[in-house]
Amino acid sequence: MHRLLSTLACTALLAPASAHAEPLPQLRAYEVREAWRTPVAPVRIAQRTWQIGTAGLSALLLVGDDGAILIDGGMPQAAEHLLANIVALGLQPSDVKWIVHSQAHADHVGPLAAVKRATGARVASNAESAALLARGGAGDLHFGDGMLYPPLQVDRLLQDGETVELGELRLQVHFTPGHTPGSMSWSWSDAGTDGPPVQIVYADSLSAPGYRLLDNPRYPRIVEDFRRSMATLRALPCDLLLTPHPEASGWRYDATPARERELDCRGYADVAEAALDAQIDKERAAR
């Protein structure tokens, strides 16, 4: 009897699906707005600092006498565009010696594995981001496997406050977790396009798009991390603010690039904290 039941069960599993069965769902790609995928020519931000990404996503190239450092890259399909813009600045891909990043999401680190192969550059990150980079974005705390990209291996693990140096270029990392547990912001000194020195901060996102903020079992201290990161940014010398999504800091990188509104690190943190508080209130009210 047991053998007969087992045979019937196996037969049922192998039987063809009913002609009236619903088809399985389509796989869904990670789709983004057009500006994130629109190539633009290099935009000079300061004497040694260039934006070489797309109209809607920052990818910064710091150029020194001993080579260049790339910060972020945008979407996975942007690799060839980044390399073309590097060449347009009179450099060779091999001149890029270091690659660093803000957050390990597909819209900012997507092409970095390809850029690393093309340039031979070393990658510096922190331990939290390195794990996500190695998985190609799989198992993200908030998005699961919804934002995948080619995996990237890290060559150097950074501590908070450490510097990445290349000749006269000196970038300091500031851990600003919240948007991701491994989010990083960067600061450096450069000369402005009109001469005077400026303290530049590339601040990672402080948004929580669709995140669970209260009693999040995967990220129990997410709110505390956001608030600590806001305090970190408020304390930085910040003559010129840049962000992974340029509109968050008032920049526009289209055919006529411009800075449409002035915003410093303190103002950026204040806007983000107000949005965070409103999101917490809404979540609390929905309980």
Secondary structure, DSSP 8 states (H G I E B T S, - for coil): -HHHHHHHHHHHHHS---TT-------------GGGG-B---EE-SSSEEE-SBSSS--EEEEETTEEEEE--BSGGGHHHHHHHHHHTT--GGGEEEEE-S--SHHHHTTHHHHHHHH--EEEE-HHHHHHHHTTTTTBTTTBTSS-------SEE--TT-EEEETTEEEEEEE--SSSTT-EEEEEEEE-TTSSEEEEEE------TT---SS-TTSTTHHHHHHHHHHHHHTS--SEEE-SSGGGGTEE-SSS-EE-S---HHHHHHHHHHHHHHHHHHHHHT-
